[in-house]
Amino acid sequence: MRKEDLLNSDFLRQFKSGKELESFLSQLHKRGIEQMLEGDLIIIWVTTSTLKQTNPMPVTVTGVRP
């Protein structure tokens, strides 16, 4: 699905009230943030895993050695 699909009149007609639309947008926002955070966590995990393999000393999430 493309972002433009959400602006389609047929899609928007399914909402019978502003409250329904607001609820959908709230859920969409929450899920979008979750997806971004999951992506960030994967990047952190891959980075720390790679650093641990190439450097046996512990590395914190910020990349600073203790």
C-alpha positions as CSV (number, residue, x, y, z in Angstrom):
1,M,0.0,0.0,0.0
2,R,1.3,3.4,-0.9
3,K,0.9,6.5,1.4
4,E,-1.3,8.1,-1.3
5,D,-3.8,5.2,-0.9
6,L,-4.7,6.6,2.5
7,L,-5.9,9.9,0.9
8,N,-8.2,8.1,-1.5
9,S,-11.8,9.2,-1.2
10,D,-13.0,5.6,-1.3
11,F,-10.8,4.7,1.7
12,L,-11.8,7.8,3.7
13,R,-15.6,7.1,3.2
14,Q,-15.3,4.1,5.5
15,F,-15.1,6.4,8.5
16,K,-18.6,7.5,9.6
17,S,-17.4,10.1,12.1
18,G,-14.5,12.2,13.1
19,K,-14.1,10.0,16.1
20,E,-13.6,6.9,14.0
21,L,-11.1,8.7,11.8
22,E,-9.3,10.0,14.9
23,S,-9.1,6.5,16.4
24,F,-7.7,5.0,13.2
25,L,-5.1,7.8,12.9
26,S,-4.1,7.2,16.5
27,Q,-3.7,3.5,15.9
28,L,-1.7,4.2,12.7
29,H,0.6,6.6,14.5
30,K,1.2,4.2,17.3
31,R,2.0,1.3,14.9
32,G,4.2,3.6,12.9
33,I,6.2,4.5,16.0
34,E,6.5,0.9,17.0
35,Q,7.8,-0.1,13.6
36,M,10.4,2.7,13.7
37,L,11.5,1.6,17.2
38,E,11.7,-2.0,16.1
39,G,13.9,-0.9,13.2
40,D,16.2,1.0,15.6
41,L,16.5,-1.9,17.9
42,I,17.5,-4.2,15.0
43,I,20.1,-1.7,14.0
44,I,21.5,-1.5,17.6
45,W,21.5,-5.3,17.9
46,V,23.3,-5.8,14.6
47,T,25.8,-3.1,15.4
48,T,26.5,-4.5,18.9
49,S,26.7,-8.0,17.6
50,T,29.1,-7.0,14.8
51,L,31.3,-5.1,17.3
52,K,31.3,-8.0,19.7
53,Q,32.5,-10.3,17.0
54,T,35.3,-7.9,15.9
55,N,36.2,-6.7,19.3
56,P,35.9,-9.0,22.4
57,M,35.6,-6.1,24.8
58,P,32.0,-5.2,25.9
59,V,30.3,-2.4,24.1
60,T,27.4,-0.4,25.4
61,V,24.4,0.6,23.3
62,T,25.9,4.0,22.8
63,G,29.1,2.5,21.5
64,V,31.2,3.7,24.4
65,R,33.4,1.2,26.2
66,P,32.8,0.9,29.9
